[in-house]
Amino acid sequence: MPIIVNLDVMMAKRKISLNELSGRVDLTLSNLSILKTGKAKAIRFSTLEAICKALDCQPSDILEYKSNAE
């Protein structure tokens, strides 16, 4: 898939665990884990906003586009 999820990278930079982030954004561990591993097919803007707020980052820090040609 050409959309890469860098949530794990941002979490490491901010030194925050999956459990802590889950509590901050009010998302279940399983759903957050699916997003973190890049297995999610979609993300709500409200969820993305909550994650960005909790990690003090921009959506582009979490989501990245890479074409198949690369």
N, C-alpha and C positions, 0 to 999 in steps of 0.2 A: 504494500500500500504506500502511496507517495506521501501520506501525512505521517510524520514521525512525532511521537509524544515523548517529550523530554521532562516529564514530571519528576522522574527519579533523580535527574540531574539537579533540578531546582531544589528538590527536597534535601539533597546532600549539601548543596551550597548554603542552604538556610539551616542546616543541622536540625531537621524536624523529622520525626518518625511518622510512619503511616497512621499509627494510632492517634497521635496528636493532631495531625492534619484532618483526619476523619472527624474528630471532635470539633475542630474549628469550623469546618465547612458543612457540618451536619450531613454527612454522606456515610453510608455503610462502608465498613472495611472491604467487603467483597466488591462493591461497585468502584471504590477508589482503587483497589488492586487491579481490577480489569482495565481501568483507565491508565494506570501506571505502567502496566505491561504492554500497552499498545493494542489490546484486544478489543477495545471499545469501538463501536461502529458510529457513534455519535456522542455529542456532549451538549448539554443545554448551556445557553449563554449565562444563565443565572449560576450554574455550577462553575463555569469557567471564571466568572466574576468573583465568586467566593474564594476560589483557589488562588486567583491573582491577588486578592486582598490579603489572604492569610500568608502568602509567600512574599508579598510586596514585590510583585513582578508584573510584567506585561504578558498578554496572551502569546506573543511571539517568542517569549522565553520558554513556553510550554509546548507550543505547536510549531512544527516546522514542515515546510513542503520541499520534497525532493522529487524531481521528475524521474521517470523510469529510465531515461536516457543516461543518467549519471551512473 
